[in-house]
Amino acid sequence: MGTGILSGTKVLVVESDLKSFLREKGFGEERGKRQELSLIEALFLVENGKMRVVDGERNLDFDDLLKIGNRVEENFYSKYLVYSDLRTRGLLVRTGLKFGSDFRVYERGKKIKVSHSRYLVHVVPEEYTCSFPELVRAIRLSQNVNKLMIYAIVDEEGDVTYYQIDRVKL
């Protein structure tokens, strides 16, 4: 099992075998001779026994990484639950920040630099409320970039329900 090194809010991987695995599976960003993972990606890999993360001499376990994530990002655990669920379903999940959402999601078998993502996913708690103009903005944005808008609702038990939001033309 390879090792990643915590550096701020990223996890850096320099080991060749682990870097190759991560690139093949669509994890992280290539930065020169290293692969840079988000905390959510690293948390998923640690939970699934694919890598370990260290901070100096200290090994960080799932709970350690979760605490760090919760400190630096609002709604981190809910986002992780959605990320993990989507990845477990065989989907490729990347950040959706530039599209104003939490994630962009590629269908099974698609590659990042070869194809386009199909979905934008916005993670919200079950008590979430929003206005119709807010919904309309999200739908228009997703349609302008040729993607489907999905709201991932995370309940108190950590269960995730997905809703596709779309505009109907009559």
C-alpha positions in Angstrom: 0.0 0.0 0.0 1.4 3.4 -1.0 1.6 6.5 1.0 0.4 10.1 0.6 1.8 13.1 2.5 -0.6 15.6 3.9 0.3 19.1 2.8 -2.2 21.7 3.9 -5.6 20.7 2.4 -4.0 18.3 -0.2 -2.4 14.9 -0.1 0.7 14.5 -2.3 1.8 11.2 -3.8 5.2 10.7 -5.3 5.5 6.9 -5.3 5.4 5.6 -8.9 3.1 2.6 -8.5 0.5 4.5 -6.5 0.7 7.5 -8.9 0.0 5.2 -11.8 -2.9 3.6 -10.0 -4.4 7.0 -9.1 -4.1 8.4 -12.6 -5.6 5.3 -14.2 -8.6 5.4 -11.8 -9.1 9.2 -12.2 -8.0 10.4 -8.7 -6.3 13.7 -8.2 -4.4 16.1 -10.5 -1.0 15.6 -12.1 1.4 18.2 -10.8 4.8 17.6 -12.3 6.3 14.4 -10.8 3.6 14.0 -8.2 -0.2 13.4 -8.0 -2.2 15.8 -5.8 -5.3 14.5 -4.1 -8.1 16.4 -2.4 -9.0 15.5 1.2 -12.2 13.8 0.0 -10.3 11.6 -2.5 -7.6 10.7 0.1 -10.3 9.9 2.7 -12.0 7.5 0.2 -8.7 5.8 -0.6 -7.8 5.4 3.1 -11.2 4.0 3.9 -10.9 1.5 1.1 -7.4 0.4 2.0 -5.8 1.7 -1.2 -3.3 4.1 0.5 -2.2 5.5 3.8 -1.7 9.2 4.6 1.1 10.6 6.9 1.6 14.0 8.4 5.3 14.1 9.2 6.0 10.8 11.1 2.3 10.4 12.2 -0.1 8.1 10.3 -3.5 9.6 9.8 -6.5 7.3 9.9 -10.0 7.9 8.5 -11.2 9.8 11.6 -8.1 12.1 11.5 -8.7 13.0 7.9 -12.4 13.5 8.5 -11.7 16.0 11.3 -9.3 17.9 9.1 -11.9 18.0 6.3 -14.6 19.1 8.7 -12.4 22.0 9.9 -11.6 23.3 6.4 -14.8 22.7 4.4 -18.5 23.2 5.3 -20.7 20.1 4.9 -17.5 18.0 4.4 -18.9 14.7 5.7 -22.1 14.9 3.7 -20.0 15.7 0.6 -17.8 12.7 1.4 -20.8 10.4 1.7 -22.0 11.5 -1.7 -18.5 11.2 -3.2 -18.1 7.7 -1.8 -21.5 6.6 -2.9 -20.9 7.8 -6.5 -17.4 6.3 -6.6 -18.7 3.0 -5.3 -21.2 2.9 -8.1 -18.3 3.1 -10.6 -18.7 6.7 -11.5 -15.7 9.1 -11.9 -16.2 12.1 -9.6 -14.3 15.4 -9.8 -14.7 18.8 -8.2 -17.5 20.9 -9.7 -16.3 24.2 -8.3 -15.9 25.9 -11.6 -19.5 25.0 -12.4 -20.8 26.3 -9.1 -21.6 22.8 -7.8 -19.9 20.3 -5.5 -19.0 17.7 -8.1 -19.0 16.9 -11.7 -19.6 13.3 -12.5 -18.5 11.2 -15.5 -20.4 8.1 -16.6 -18.8 4.6 -16.1 -15.8 4.0 -18.4 -15.3 7.6 -19.3 -11.9 9.3 -19.1 -11.4 12.9 -17.8 -9.3 14.3 -20.7 -11.1 12.4 -23.4 -14.8 12.9 -22.6 -17.0 15.4 -20.8 -18.8 14.9 -17.5 -22.6 14.2 -17.7 -23.8 15.5 -14.3 -23.3 18.4 -11.9 -24.0 17.3 -8.3 -24.9 19.7 -5.5 -24.9 18.2 -2.0 -27.5 19.5 0.5 -28.9 18.3 3.9 -32.5 17.1 4.0 -33.6 20.3 5.7 -32.2 22.4 2.9 -34.5 25.1 1.4 -34.0 27.3 -1.6 -35.9 29.7 -3.8 -37.2 29.0 -7.3 -34.8 31.6 -8.7 -31.9 29.7 -7.1 -33.2 26.4 -8.7 -33.6 28.1 -12.1 -30.0 29.5 -11.9 -28.6 26.0 -11.2 -30.7 24.4 -14.0 -29.7 27.1 -16.5 -26.0 26.8 -15.6 -26.1 23.0 -16.0 -27.9 23.2 -19.4 -25.5 25.9 -20.6 -22.6 23.5 -20.1 -24.6 20.5 -21.4 -24.9 18.7 -18.1 -27.8 17.3 -16.0 -28.3 19.0 -12.5 -28.5 16.5 -9.6 -29.3 17.4 -6.0 -27.9 14.9 -3.6 -29.9 15.0 -0.4 -28.2 13.6 2.7 -30.4 12.7 5.6 -29.6 12.5 9.3 -28.8 8.8 9.0 -26.3 9.5 6.2 -28.4 8.0 3.5 -28.2 9.8 0.1 -31.2 10.4 -2.3 -30.6 11.9 -5.7 -33.0 14.2 -7.5 -32.5 15.3 -11.1 -33.8 18.8 -11.5 -34.7 19.9 -15.1 -36.8 22.4 -16.9 -39.8 21.2 -18.9 -40.8 23.0 -22.1 -44.4 22.7 -23.0 
